[in-house]
């Protein structure tokens, strides 16, 4: 149910940097939304033309008001609408006629309130789309661009200017975060409340903010995305330019229920979102606090080019907590070079710890911190530095803060973080670090988590863009199978037809022959070599196990003959209606095979979601599976296999040889290819795929068609 | 290397509530530790006798100083020592002679600086122990008991009085937390820096604080515990009385390395700590921020008696975040009764959400919050309530806070939490809630996490205390086996001896007979019934697979004879030195068995750590195991089986019957019994235990003796 979307990217300059702004519904009454918006625009120091629109005319907050939109001198770059909802559509038409470039509809009462609101929202969407007016909202808080002197929102107060952009589907979260940021010295480059996303959505924001020179880090809060494909495209492009951190809420069943009753959003499945974030390189964050911890880290420091963290501390306990966090988040404690240790020993007190964490003792002054930092950062095996300070009686909080700030400036290639434990006692130090752009945390854990996220981002950036891999196949032959199945109104493609599909995609499968008589079965088994598998063959029996229709390990001609009679007789008895063709004679799986499953389901938002896992209990009981969104690159196929926990079993335990991974990768790539080739196929599964050190065979396959 | 510990519990009244305090090393020079301690005591409003001790005599901070300890009029209840370390021991002797009741040694330079410090520490420990003086430290920040007007620490400033007790092995963390708490309206009942724990340790704190009427919640930070057994005993007793939340740091390899170089503490394994915390009912916390979030929750509200959370909010987004957190932390969103929905519909605006989360819209005033809370809390399916407020323009922050506070007071059996998003805009509301004892959070996630932890604690409290289960066994027979092995200087108990142990513990094992000739083997196989297993029997061959010494599925007398010759000949050839007795003839595993592993290893701190898991790859590759500390109750055995992820396989998939869980439980209980019976056994493993729906057999066993 993705909303249709035009492919043309809107130019958001008039929206974010308007030269003229009309506030339609401006009010002289404090407390009214129309008053707050006008007030905020003035307070933000807007230097362009600011026109209140109010039927009573007169002057509002010192600005002469125009009584109606059609009396505006010209269409403004941006109009902010705070009128009751029944007036919104008409006003938009008038604004469009005037040549207005963009609008913010703050008014609520649209999609989020049910059917009539939904129709109204469709109407205003259409008006704006036809007039080429960018539309933010409805049902939103507005937009703030501090650098341009724009605060077109009814937020309380003005956020500081900063280098972090934030957009949110929840207006409430915008309110809360502005309020919280004000108390935490956090500033924003752009701040956008998306509301119902009738016009501008998260993809538009990503497109614009990716190229915004005032934004270093992009943060987002989304409950759903409007158009999976557009989102993926924009997110991939944006992540190549700067870090994008996002909360996707409504991830649990409880949350999703809340999400859909909230803005009428239909949430895609969480696994698909997870795969989409990974594919595009978005750092997924689970809660608001972590979002801002990470934003602070990303916005201020270079990315670490390696996993080794050095910790300098004036106290043992917090050093251990940092080292623990290091283990928890998968970083390494840097091991200092011998020369580093010697240089430290030359001047540090003898009871210091010369190995990471470097405990330089409770009486460490700024100078001791400074020299230790110099030496530790000079060690090539230090990739990032965390400076921990406990406000002991002898600690020089301000001096140390200045030393850290200096060092961060002089070391532009290694990120330097600070953790000044406490609050009151380290306040002045924190302020110095804040101004210097060194992220400073209260406790060590979030600092380390931030460094880890930055290192992940570094690793992703290092990767060359891998092209999606196209697999060879006979498309006509495959299309014919699908065509026949659709003509027969089949819901599934199984057995002969499925075998035909496998052949069209050049997939390795066990040698399989159809025997219409027991004589033929024996002849075919002789050809294939014993032992063989026999399976009942009937277009009407899709679940062969229902008629106990499979026998493995049939070892000789006599047994083949007996089993053939047995299977066909049983099928005839149990399913007298079914047309039984005979039996399929199939080559047995080679010894030492492992069973894996390769499948896909088509996500409504993001398209084919490819799944990989080990067969049997590993998928079903242990839930040990990995996902990727199609199209896949060779590396995706490489990684999806190695991501499952039971990968070790494929690699071989107790001296076993590893399975043929390349063939497995090709089968996974082919599944993605098939999913992209035939949108008519809703789901497919190769189950099991039998793989050993030499071969991989697709032993069974099932495909479900879109009804 | 657990430190020896006397079993007598010290009376800590003179320590925590001294009537007289001597500050030995008191100084008139601001900035000196001896000055700060005296100053802190005065500032805390100490009303007892306060005596500075300083060789120069005179008056310090208005108190006449005594020139030396032996000139004290009498032994004080508490003496605080800030002297250089070389004077500490002598001073302690003098204090002991005077009849001093307790001492705090703030001075550093003991165990933490190496060998000479370690000896010094042993000396002062001995002096105090002999004199019966409670000893805190050395190398600590001191102790604070605000209610008693005691601040015997060199912390900067006075913490607020509150109902949370905190003790910490890291002095630095004490400093940081005091500083942070001062900025967060968090007060403490007792605040103790344990330092090197030469005397008082975490077990003593737990004993005392459990009965402290001023403490509602106990928080601790430990890097190691001194005496596992004492710790377990104290923690179990304390947790029965009030919630105990603890950080155990040094949990990762990196952290543990830091921990041991820090205070010379030898950390027990993390799994053993995990099991110990679980056994005693301690809530284990991973980071400092969470510790205080949870402390706030526990200290102020009743425990929820069920998992259903209701969320009332004036905004959608934060409601979804709360619902997501609910899913993440394993709570349920309460489903309102039809009557609740109808009552809400009777007065809430029509676009509200009448299902949980209850979104009462952005213009909700205090009265709307109040009535919604009344109705929602009245629903018996609501077990706890989270009230979310976003500071919208129309929100009545203070009025809503008062309404929430009221409601919490009137509903003493359901916990009420608040999340007032933001900071500046909700400050006044937060203060009202703070005073009313309603925990108020900035973002929803930590609030939900807090409720979850409280619900866990409720569940634990509900459990009747289950006695450890004693298993029947023939102790003399088992002791004889161990005795013989020790006399033979064996490192392991295997094969015949091990079988004898199994018999002594009445453990079911496959019928097993020793055949000294091929004739005897055939006769025994005839008796057991075919197929059978043959294994080489030699006291000198412990790894039978080294000589390929096992054959399963031997189906008839001829094969038994052939295999007997085969195995014995091979063994003779490969291990000419070994004394080959013959072959063991063993009953085959029944069909459909599953293999599980039951084992233990002896943790240095906490004793036998029992392990359970599914055999083969589940333990080795998937790491799917569970642990408990001995002794075990029947419920422990029940739970350890159900805790592993692959438990589903034992329960039976695809129509299989479940295994005989009772027998499995008995085998696990017996392993615990064996571990407790024989401290000489360092590790043991039943591997595999074969279990199906009828039986469970211990098919192989190995025990390692302490060398």
Interface residues (C-beta under 8 A of the other chain):
Chain A: X31 X33 X36 X108 X109 X112 X113 X114 X154 X156 X157 X168 X169 X170 X171 X172 X173 X175 X176 X177 X178 X179 X180 X182 X183 X184 X221 X223 X247 X249 X250 X251 X252 X253 X254 X255 X257 X258 X259 X261 X262 X263 X286 X287 X288 X289 X313 X314 X315 X316 X317 X318 X319 X320 X321 X323 X324 X325 X326 X327 X328 X332 X333 X351 X353 X355 X357 X359 X362 X390 X391 X392 X393 X421 X422 X423 X424 X425 X426 X442 X443 X445 X446 X617 X620 X621 X622 X624 X645 X646 X648 X649 X653
Chain B: X31 X33 X36 X109 X112 X113 X114 X154 X156 X157 X168 X169 X170 X171 X172 X173 X175 X176 X177 X178 X179 X180 X182 X183 X184 X221 X223 X247 X249 X250 X251 X252 X253 X254 X255 X257 X258 X259 X261 X262 X263 X286 X287 X288 X289 X313 X314 X315 X316 X317 X318 X319 X320 X321 X323 X324 X325 X326 X327 X328 X332 X333 X351 X353 X355 X357 X359 X362 X390 X391 X392 X393 X421 X422 X423 X424 X425 X426 X442 X443 X445 X446 X617 X620 X621 X622 X624 X645 X646 X648 X649 X653
